[in-house]
Amino acid sequence: MNRIDQRFQDLKAEGKTAFIPYITAGDPTLAQTEKIVYALEEAGADIIEFGVPFSDPIGDGPVNQEAALRALKHHVTLKDVIGLIKKIRAKSEVAILIFTYYNPVLAYGLEAFAKDAAEAGADGVLCVDLPPEEADGYKAALDTNDLRTVFLMSPTSTDARIKLIAEKSTGFIYYVSRLGVTGEQAALAADLDKAVANIQQHTDTPVAVGFGISTPEQAKKVASMAQGVVVGSAIVRMIGELGDSDETAPNVGAFVKSLVDATKG
């Protein structure tokens, strides 16, 4: 069974919520990213979002944009990211979701990307700027290679669009908790529980909530509403501050453990 599916199935049986950290692959280096992945797994992360560095990340706020630029300065490519996933698979079975924009996939070649990503050990892909209406070829290529197709859903999604996204999504649905770009927020959206409940009326596919979640308290609250909690910018900011240091992976792991404990508590 696909690792993403297996993880959500196991967590459902345990009555628990998935914790999904986001990191930018290659920030600060590919070698450090590998260490961070093992630290995240040890901290209890269920699925790791592996961000592909891209020069025009329109869905990301300053923290994640800066991380992508740091990785791009080291010339990290989608091919490098896939290679790192293959290397990680020699030591880890944690579920990995590639988080990318469509341009790198298009440049790589859709069929080749799907084949290589699957062979490396990736479990799914979230293509941020590819709407489901334009994704038939993409979805067919990923489905053929047993890769899950995660799509974004937003607070402005109508019921008709919720149904469409739910039909195209496998693995889980990523609900963007607020309008705008990624980034830490002091408070969650006031109507988040109602929005998630509405999505769950249309599908049995797990719903994970991201954008703006940065503290254990926020993670705990979201865990009571959804099947998954996504935290990115708070982790990426810490990586940026610590840099390529022996202390980076242990410190990031400790922070993520506090979020995991809150999510599972």
Phi and psi in degrees as GROMACS dihedral restraints (atoms count N, CA, C in turn):
[ dihedral_restraints ]
;  ai    aj    ak    al  type     phi  dphi    fc
    3     4     5     6     1   -54.0    20    10
    4     5     6     7     1   138.8    20    10
    6     7     8     9     1   -62.3    20    10
    7     8     9    10     1   -34.7    20    10
    9    10    11    12     1   -65.7    20    10
   10    11    12    13     1   -47.8    20    10
   12    13    14    15     1   -59.6    20    10
   13    14    15    16     1   -45.0    20    10
   15    16    17    18     1   -61.6    20    10
   16    17    18    19     1   -41.4    20    10
   18    19    20    21     1   -66.1    20    10
   19    20    21    22     1   -45.5    20    10
   21    22    23    24     1   -65.6    20    10
   22    23    24    25     1   -36.3    20    10
   24    25    26    27     1   -63.6    20    10
   25    26    27    28     1   -45.1    20    10
   27    28    29    30     1   -65.1    20    10
   28    29    30    31     1   -42.7    20    10
   30    31    32    33     1   -66.0    20    10
   31    32    33    34     1   -37.7    20    10
   33    34    35    36     1   -61.7    20    10
   34    35    36    37     1   -42.2    20    10
   36    37    38    39     1   -64.1    20    10
   37    38    39    40     1   -29.6    20    10
   39    40    41    42     1   -90.2    20    10
   40    41    42    43     1    -6.0    20    10
   42    43    44    45     1    69.8    20    10
   43    44    45    46     1    32.2    20    10
   45    46    47    48     1  -120.2    20    10
   46    47    48    49     1   167.1    20    10
   48    49    50    51     1  -109.6    20    10
   49    50    51    52     1   142.8    20    10
   51    52    53    54     1   -74.2    20    10
   52    53    54    55     1   139.9    20    10
   54    55    56    57     1  -107.6    20    10
   55    56    57    58     1   126.6    20    10
   57    58    59    60     1  -125.8    20    10
   58    59    60    61     1   100.5    20    10
   60    61    62    63     1   -84.4    20    10
   61    62    63    64     1   147.7    20    10
   63    64    65    66     1  -109.5    20    10
   64    65    66    67     1   135.3    20    10
   66    67    68    69     1  -135.7    20    10
   67    68    69    70     1   157.1    20    10
   69    70    71    72     1   -94.3    20    10
   70    71    72    73     1   119.4    20    10
   72    73    74    75     1   -64.6    20    10
   73    74    75    76     1   130.1    20    10
   75    76    77    78     1    94.0    20    10
   76    77    78    79     1    -1.3    20    10
   78    79    80    81     1  -106.9    20    10
   79    80    81    82     1   116.7    20    10
   81    82    83    84     1   -82.2    20    10
   82    83    84    85     1   -23.1    20    10
   84    85    86    87     1  -145.5    20    10
   85    86    87    88     1   162.8    20    10
   87    88    89    90     1   -63.9    20    10
   88    89    90    91     1   -38.0    20    10
   90    91    92    93     1   -64.1    20    10
   91    92    93    94     1   -40.6    20    10
   93    94    95    96     1   -70.0    20    10
   94    95    96    97     1   -36.5    20    10
   96    97    98    99     1   -58.9    20    10
   97    98    99   100     1   -41.6    20    10
   99   100   101   102     1   -59.5    20    10
  100   101   102   103     1   -45.0    20    10
  102   103   104   105     1   -62.3    20    10
  103   104   105   106     1   -40.1    20    10
  105   106   107   108     1   -64.7    20    10
  106   107   108   109     1   -40.2    20    10
  108   109   110   111     1   -58.5    20    10
  109   110   111   112     1   -45.5    20    10
  111   112   113   114     1   -64.9    20    10
  112   113   114   115     1   -36.2    20    10
  114   115   116   117     1   -68.0    20    10
  115   116   117   118     1   -37.8    20    10
  117   118   119   120     1   -65.5    20    10
  118   119   120   121     1   -42.3    20    10
  120   121   122   123     1   -63.4    20    10
  121   122   123   124     1   -44.3    20    10
  123   124   125   126     1   -63.6    20    10
  124   125   126   127     1   -32.2    20    10
  126   127   128   129     1   -74.3    20    10
  127   128   129   130     1   -12.6    20    10
  129   130   131   132     1   109.3    20    10
  130   131   132   133     1    10.8    20    10
  132   133   134   135     1   -60.9    20    10
  133   134   135   136     1   140.2    20    10
  135   136   137   138     1   -93.8    20    10
  136   137   138   139     1   -40.7    20    10
  138   139   140   141     1  -139.3    20    10
  139   140   141   142     1   135.4    20    10
  141   142   143   144     1  -109.2    20    10
  142   143   144   145     1   124.3    20    10
  144   145   146   147     1   -84.0    20    10
  145   146   147   148     1   120.0    20    10
  147   148   149   150     1  -103.4    20    10
  148   149   150   151     1   100.8    20    10
  150   151   152   153     1   -76.1    20    10
  151   152   153   154     1   129.6    20    10
  153   154   155   156     1   -87.7    20    10
  154   155   156   157     1   122.7    20    10
  156   157   158   159     1   -59.3    20    10
  157   158   159   160     1   134.7    20    10
  159   160   161   162     1  -144.4    20    10
  160   161   162   163     1   144.7    20    10
  162   163   164   165     1   -74.2    20    10
  163   164   165   166     1   -21.2    20    10
  165   166   167   168     1  -130.3    20    10
  166   167   168   169     1    64.0    20    10
  168   169   170   171     1   -79.3    20    10
  169   170   171   172     1    80.7    20    10
  171   172   173   174     1   -66.5    20    10
  172   173   174   175     1   -18.6    20    10
  174   175   176   177     1   -91.3    20    10
  175   176   177   178     1    -1.5    20    10
  177   178   179   180     1  -107.4    20    10
  178   179   180   181     1   147.2    20    10
  180   181   182   183     1   -83.2    20    10
  181   182   183   184     1  -177.6    20    10
  183   184   185   186     1   -55.4    20    10
  184   185   186   187     1   -40.3    20    10
  186   187   188   189     1   -62.0    20    10
  187   188   189   190     1   -49.0    20    10
  189   190   191   192     1   -73.2    20    10
  190   191   192   193     1   -31.8    20    10
  192   193   194   195     1   -61.6    20    10
  193   194   195   196     1   -45.4    20    10
  195   196   197   198     1   -64.5    20    10
  196   197   198   199     1   -36.0    20    10
  198   199   200   201     1   -64.1    20    10
  199   200   201   202     1   -42.7    20    10
  201   202   203   204     1   -62.1    20    10
  202   203   204   205     1   -41.0    20    10
  204   205   206   207     1   -65.3    20    10
  205   206   207   208     1   -38.9    20    10
  207   208   209   210     1   -61.6    20    10
  208   209   210   211     1   -42.9    20    10
  210   211   212   213     1   -67.6    20    10
  211   212   213   214     1   -39.1    20    10
  213   214   215   216     1   -66.9    20    10
  214   215   216   217     1   -29.3    20    10
  216   217   218   219     1   -63.6    20    10
  217   218   219   220     1   -23.9    20    10
  219   220   221   222     1   -95.0    20    10
  220   221   222   223     1    10.6    20    10
  222   223   224   225     1    61.1    20    10
  223   224   225   226     1    35.7    20    10
  225   226   227   228     1   -74.2    20    10
  226   227   228   229     1   128.1    20    10
  228   229   230   231     1  -116.5    20    10
  229   230   231   232     1   171.7    20    10
  231   232   233   234     1   -59.9    20    10
  232   233   234   235     1   -37.5    20    10
  234   235   236   237     1   -61.1    20    10
  235   236   237   238     1   -40.3    20    10
  237   238   239   240     1   -64.1    20    10
  238   239   240   241     1   -40.4    20    10
  240   241   242   243     1   -63.4    20    10
  241   242   243   244     1   -44.5    20    10
  243   244   245   246     1   -63.4    20    10
  244   245   246   247     1   -39.5    20    10
  246   247   248   249     1   -62.6    20    10
  247   248   249   250     1   -37.9    20    10
  249   250   251   252     1   -68.0    20    10
  250   251   252   253     1   -38.7    20    10
  252   253   254   255     1   -60.4    20    10
  253   254   255   256     1   -43.3    20    10
  255   256   257   258     1   -60.4    20    10
  256   257   258   259     1   -40.7    20    10
  258   259   260   261     1   -65.5    20    10
  259   260   261   262     1   -42.3    20    10
  261   262   263   264     1   -63.1    20    10
  262   263   264   265     1   -35.1    20    10
  264   265   266   267     1   -62.7    20    10
  265   266   267   268     1   -18.1    20    10
  267   268   269   270     1   -70.9    20    10
  268   269   270   271     1   -18.8    20    10
  270   271   272   273     1  -124.3    20    10
  271   272   273   274     1   -14.6    20    10
  273   274   275   276     1  -140.0    20    10
  274   275   276   277     1   146.3    20    10
  276   277   278   279     1  -115.2    20    10
  277   278   279   280     1    16.6    20    10
  279   280   281   282     1   -64.1    20    10
  280   281   282   283     1   142.2    20    10
  282   283   284   285     1   -67.2    20    10
  283   284   285   286     1   135.7    20    10
  285   286   287   288     1  -125.4    20    10
  286   287   288   289     1   127.1    20    10
  288   289   290   291     1  -112.1    20    10
  289   290   291   292     1   119.4    20    10
  291   292   293   294     1   -76.2    20    10
  292   293   294   295     1   126.2    20    10
  294   295   296   297     1  -108.2    20    10
  295   296   297   298     1   114.8    20    10
  297   298   299   300     1  -147.1    20    10
  298   299   300   301     1   165.0    20    10
  300   301   302   303     1   -94.5    20    10
  301   302   303   304     1   163.6    20    10
  303   304   305   306     1   -73.9    20    10
  304   305   306   307     1   -28.7    20    10
  306   307   308   309     1   -55.0    20    10
  307   308   309   310     1   -48.0    20    10
  309   310   311   312     1   -60.9    20    10
  310   311   312   313     1   -35.4    20    10
  312   313   314   315     1   -67.6    20    10
  313   314   315   316     1   -42.8    20    10
  315   316   317   318     1   -63.4    20    10
  316   317   318   319     1   -42.6    20    10
  318   319   320   321     1   -66.2    20    10
  319   320   321   322     1   -35.2    20    10
  321   322   323   324     1   -71.0    20    10
  322   323   324   325     1   -37.1    20    10
  324   325   326   327     1   106.8    20    10
  325   326   327   328     1   118.6    20    10
  327   328   329   330     1   -57.5    20    10
  328   329   330   331     1   -50.9    20    10
  330   331   332   333     1   -64.5    20    10
  331   332   333   334     1   -42.2    20    10
  333   334   335   336     1   -66.1    20    10
  334   335   336   337     1   -40.2    20    10
  336   337   338   339     1   -60.6    20    10
  337   338   339   340     1   -49.6    20    10
  339   340   341   342     1   -60.7    20    10
  340   341   342   343     1   -43.7    20    10
  342   343   344   345     1   -65.2    20    10
  343   344   345   346     1   -48.0    20    10
  345   346   347   348     1   -68.6    20    10
  346   347   348   349     1   -39.3    20    10
  348   349   350   351     1   -63.6    20    10
  349   350   351   352     1   -43.2    20    10
  351   352   353   354     1   -66.0    20    10
  352   353   354   355     1   -44.0    20    10
  354   355   356   357     1   -65.2    20    10
  355   356   357   358     1   -29.9    20    10
  357   358   359   360     1   -73.2    20    10
  358   359   360   361     1   -25.1    20    10
  360   361   362   363     1   115.3    20    10
  361   362   363   364     1    12.3    20    10
  363   364   365   366     1   -69.7    20    10
  364   365   366   367     1   156.7    20    10
  366   367   368   369     1  -113.6    20    10
  367   368   369   370     1   -17.6    20    10
  369   370   371   372     1  -174.0    20    10
  370   371   372   373     1   175.4    20    10
  372   373   374   375     1  -139.7    20    10
  373   374   375   376     1   136.0    20    10
  375   376   377   378     1  -113.5    20    10
  376   377   378   379     1   108.8    20    10
  378   379   380   381     1   -99.4    20    10
  379   380   381   382     1   103.8    20    10
  381   382   383   384     1   -60.2    20    10
  382   383   384   385     1   -41.1    20    10
  384   385   386   387     1  -105.9    20    10
  385   386   387   388     1    18.5    20    10
  387   388   389   390     1  -105.3    20    10
  388   389   390   391     1   108.0    20    10
  390   391   392   393     1   -72.1    20    10
  391   392   393   394     1   150.9    20    10
  393   394   395   396     1   -61.2    20    10
  394   395   396   397     1   -27.6    20    10
  396   397   398   399     1   -63.5    20    10
  397   398   399   400     1   -24.9    20    10
  399   400   401   402     1  -107.6    20    10
  400   401   402   403     1    12.9    20    10
  402   403   404   405     1  -108.6    20    10
  403   404   405   406     1    15.0    20    10
  405   406   407   408     1   -60.9    20    10
  406   407   408   409     1   -47.9    20    10
  408   409   410   411     1   -64.7    20    10
  409   410   411   412     1   -40.9    20    10
  411   412   413   414     1   -61.5    20    10
  412   413   414   415     1   -48.0    20    10
  414   415   416   417     1   -65.1    20    10
  415   416   417   418     1   -39.0    20    10
  417   418   419   420     1   -62.3    20    10
  418   419   420   421     1   -42.3    20    10
  420   421   422   423     1   -64.7    20    10
  421   422   423   424     1   -42.0    20    10
  423   424   425   426     1   -70.2    20    10
  424   425   426   427     1   -42.5    20    10
  426   427   428   429     1   -58.9    20    10
  427   428   429   430     1   -41.3    20    10
  429   430   431   432     1   -59.4    20    10
  430   431   432   433     1   -31.8    20    10
  432   433   434   435     1  -102.1    20    10
  433   434   435   436     1    15.9    20    10
  435   436   437   438     1    59.4    20    10
  436   437   438   439     1    35.0    20    10
  438   439   440   441     1  -101.3    20    10
  439   440   441   442     1   134.5    20    10
  441   442   443   444     1   -76.8    20    10
  442   443   444   445     1   143.7    20    10
  444   445   446   447     1  -108.5    20    10
  445   446   447   448     1   105.3    20    10
  447   448   449   450     1   -99.0    20    10
  448   449   450   451     1   128.5    20    10
  450   451   452   453     1  -117.9    20    10
  451   452   453   454     1   156.1    20    10
  453   454   455   456     1   -86.3    20    10
  454   455   456   457     1   145.1    20    10
  456   457   458   459     1  -130.1    20    10
  457   458   459   460     1   141.9    20    10
  459   460   461   462     1  -124.9    20    10
  460   461   462   463     1   170.8    20    10
  462   463   464   465     1   -61.8    20    10
  463   464   465   466     1   -18.6    20    10
  465   466   467   468     1   -93.5    20    10
  466   467   468   469     1    -0.4    20    10
  468   469   470   471     1   -65.4    20    10
  469   470   471   472     1   126.7    20    10
  471   472   473   474     1   -76.1    20    10
  472   473   474   475     1   168.6    20    10
  474   475   476   477     1   -60.2    20    10
  475   476   477   478     1   -37.4    20    10
  477   478   479   480     1   -64.6    20    10
  478   479   480   481     1   -40.5    20    10
  480   481   482   483     1   -73.4    20    10
  481   482   483   484     1   -34.8    20    10
  483   484   485   486     1   -58.0    20    10
  484   485   486   487     1   -43.4    20    10
  486   487   488   489     1   -63.7    20    10
  487   488   489   490     1   -41.5    20    10
  489   490   491   492     1   -63.9    20    10
  490   491   492   493     1   -48.2    20    10
  492   493   494   495     1   -63.4    20    10
  493   494   495   496     1   -39.3    20    10
  495   496   497   498     1   -62.7    20    10
  496   497   498   499     1   -36.7    20    10
  498   499   500   501     1   -67.3    20    10
  499   500   501   502     1   -34.3    20    10
  501   502   503   504     1   -86.7    20    10
  502   503   504   505     1   -20.8    20    10
  504   505   506   507     1   -85.5    20    10
  505   506   507   508     1   135.1    20    10
  507   508   509   510     1  -129.0    20    10
  508   509   510   511     1   156.1    20    10
  510   511   512   513     1    87.5    20    10
  511   512   513   514     1   -73.5    20    10
  513   514   515   516     1  -164.0    20    10
  514   515   516   517     1   168.4    20    10
  516   517   518   519     1  -103.5    20    10
  517   518   519   520     1   135.0    20    10
  519   520   521   522     1   -99.1    20    10
  520   521   522   523     1   109.4    20    10
  522   523   524   525     1   -93.3    20    10
  523   524   525   526     1   120.1    20    10
  525   526   527   528     1   -79.6    20    10
  526   527   528   529     1   113.1    20    10
  528   529   530   531     1   -70.3    20    10
  529   530   531   532     1   -14.8    20    10
  531   532   533   534     1  -153.9    20    10
  532   533   534   535     1   163.3    20    10
  534   535   536   537     1   -76.5    20    10
  535   536   537   538     1   154.2    20    10
  537   538   539   540     1   107.3    20    10
  538   539   540   541     1  -160.9    20    10
  540   541   542   543     1  -100.8    20    10
  541   542   543   544     1   174.5    20    10
  543   544   545   546     1   -64.4    20    10
  544   545   546   547     1   156.0    20    10
  546   547   548   549     1   153.9    20    10
  547   548   549   550     1   153.9    20    10
  549   550   551   552     1   -70.6    20    10
  550   551   552   553     1   143.1    20    10
  552   553   554   555     1  -131.7    20    10
  553   554   555   556     1   149.4    20    10
  555   556   557   558     1   -73.7    20    10
  556   557   558   559     1   -26.6    20    10
  558   559   560   561     1  -142.9    20    10
  559   560   561   562     1   153.2    20    10
  561   562   563   564     1   -82.3    20    10
  562   563   564   565     1   161.2    20    10
  564   565   566   567     1   -60.8    20    10
  565   566   567   568     1   138.8    20    10
  567   568   569   570     1   -64.6    20    10
  568   569   570   571     1   -32.9    20    10
  570   571   572   573     1  -105.1    20    10
  571   572   573   574     1    24.6    20    10
  573   574   575   576     1   -60.3    20    10
  574   575   576   577     1   -42.3    20    10
  576   577   578   579     1   -62.1    20    10
  577   578   579   580     1   -40.2    20    10
  579   580   581   582     1   -67.5    20    10
  580   581   582   583     1   -39.5    20    10
  582   583   584   585     1   -63.7    20    10
  583   584   585   586     1   -44.7    20    10
  585   586   587   588     1   -66.2    20    10
  586   587   588   589     1   -41.4    20    10
  588   589   590   591     1   -61.4    20    10
  589   590   591   592     1   -37.5    20    10
  591   592   593   594     1   -65.4    20    10
  592   593   594   595     1   -41.2    20    10
  594   595   596   597     1   -62.6    20    10
  595   596   597   598     1   -42.9    20    10
  597   598   599   600     1   -67.3    20    10
  598   599   600   601     1   -17.3    20    10
  600   601   602   603     1   -73.3    20    10
  601   602   603   604     1   -20.4    20    10
  603   604   605   606     1  -101.3    20    10
  604   605   606   607     1    -9.8    20    10
  606   607   608   609     1  -159.0    20    10
  607   608   609   610     1   154.1    20    10
  609   610   611   612     1   -96.6    20    10
  610   611   612   613     1    -3.2    20    10
  612   613   614   615     1   -66.9    20    10
  613   614   615   616     1   134.5    20    10
  615   616   617   618     1   -56.0    20    10
  616   617   618   619     1   145.8    20    10
  618   619   620   621     1  -113.6    20    10
  619   620   621   622     1   124.3    20    10
  621   622   623   624     1  -111.5    20    10
  622   623   624   625     1   139.6    20    10
  624   625   626   627     1  -110.0    20    10
  625   626   627   628     1   132.6    20    10
  627   628   629   630     1  -140.6    20    10
  628   629   630   631     1  -177.0    20    10
  630   631   632   633     1    78.8    20    10
  631   632   633   634     1   108.6    20    10
  633   634   635   636     1    93.8    20    10
  634   635   636   637     1    -5.5    20    10
  636   637   638   639     1   -87.9    20    10
  637   638   639   640     1   125.2    20    10
  639   640   641   642     1  -143.9    20    10
  640   641   642   643     1    -7.3    20    10
  642   643   644   645     1  -126.1    20    10
  643   644   645   646     1   158.9    20    10
  645   646   647   648     1   -57.3    20    10
  646   647   648   649     1   -37.3    20    10
  648   649   650   651     1   -63.5    20    10
  649   650   651   652     1   -43.6    20    10
  651   652   653   654     1   -66.8    20    10
  652   653   654   655     1   -41.3    20    10
  654   655   656   657     1   -60.5    20    10
  655   656   657   658     1   -41.9    20    10
  657   658   659   660     1   -63.3    20    10
  658   659   660   661     1   -41.5    20    10
  660   661   662   663     1   -66.3    20    10
  661   662   663   664     1   -43.8    20    10
  663   664   665   666     1   -66.2    20    10
  664   665   666   667     1   -35.5    20    10
  666   667   668   669     1   -61.3    20    10
  667   668   669   670     1   -25.1    20    10
  669   670   671   672     1   -77.6    20    10
  670   671   672   673     1   -11.0    20    10
  672   673   674   675     1  -110.0    20    10
  673   674   675   676     1   -33.8    20    10
  675   676   677   678     1  -124.5    20    10
  676   677   678   679     1   174.4    20    10
  678   679   680   681     1   -90.8    20    10
  679   680   681   682     1    -9.2    20    10
  681   682   683   684     1  -150.9    20    10
  682   683   684   685     1   147.6    20    10
  684   685   686   687     1  -123.1    20    10
  685   686   687   688     1   125.4    20    10
  687   688   689   690     1  -110.1    20    10
  688   689   690   691     1   128.2    20    10
  690   691   692   693     1  -126.7    20    10
  691   692   693   694     1   126.3    20    10
  693   694   695   696     1  -124.1    20    10
  694   695   696   697     1   -67.9    20    10
  696   697   698   699     1   -57.1    20    10
  697   698   699   700     1   -38.9    20    10
  699   700   701   702     1   -63.1    20    10
  700   701   702   703     1   -36.4    20    10
  702   703   704   705     1   -73.5    20    10
  703   704   705   706     1   -45.1    20    10
  705   706   707   708     1   -63.7    20    10
  706   707   708   709     1   -38.6    20    10
  708   709   710   711     1   -61.0    20    10
  709   710   711   712     1   -43.4    20    10
  711   712   713   714     1   -62.4    20    10
  712   713   714   715     1   -42.7    20    10
  714   715   716   717     1   -60.9    20    10
  715   716   717   718     1   -42.4    20    10
  717   718   719   720     1   -62.9    20    10
  718   719   720   721     1   -37.5    20    10
  720   721   722   723     1   -73.3    20    10
  721   722   723   724     1   -36.4    20    10
  723   724   725   726     1   -82.3    20    10
  724   725   726   727     1   -32.1    20    10
  726   727   728   729     1    68.4    20    10
  727   728   729   730     1  -157.3    20    10
  729   730   731   732     1   -87.2    20    10
  730   731   732   733     1    79.7    20    10
  732   733   734   735     1  -129.1    20    10
  733   734   735   736     1   156.5    20    10
  735   736   737   738     1   -64.7    20    10
  736   737   738   739     1   -19.7    20    10
  738   739   740   741     1   -88.3    20    10
  739   740   741   742     1   -10.0    20    10
  741   742   743   744     1   -63.3    20    10
  742   743   744   745     1   -59.1    20    10
  744   745   746   747     1   -60.0    20    10
  745   746   747   748     1   -46.4    20    10
  747   748   749   750     1   -61.3    20    10
  748   749   750   751     1   -40.7    20    10
  750   751   752   753     1   -70.0    20    10
  751   752   753   754     1   -40.3    20    10
  753   754   755   756     1   -64.4    20    10
  754   755   756   757     1   -42.0    20    10
  756   757   758   759     1   -60.4    20    10
  757   758   759   760     1   -41.3    20    10
  759   760   761   762     1   -64.9    20    10
  760   761   762   763     1   -41.4    20    10
  762   763   764   765     1   -64.3    20    10
  763   764   765   766     1   -44.8    20    10
  765   766   767   768     1   -64.8    20    10
  766   767   768   769     1   -35.5    20    10
  768   769   770   771     1   -60.8    20    10
  769   770   771   772     1   -36.9    20    10
  771   772   773   774     1   -65.2    20    10
  772   773   774   775     1   -33.8    20    10
  774   775   776   777     1   -74.4    20    10
  775   776   777   778     1   -40.9    20    10
  777   778   779   780     1   -62.1    20    10
  778   779   780   781     1   -45.8    20    10
  780   781   782   783     1   -60.8    20    10
  781   782   783   784     1   -38.6    20    10
  783   784   785   786     1   -68.7    20    10
  784   785   786   787     1   -39.2    20    10
  786   787   788   789     1   -66.7    20    10
  787   788   789   790     1   -38.8    20    10
  789   790   791   792     1   -86.7    20    10
  790   791   792   793     1   -14.8    20    10
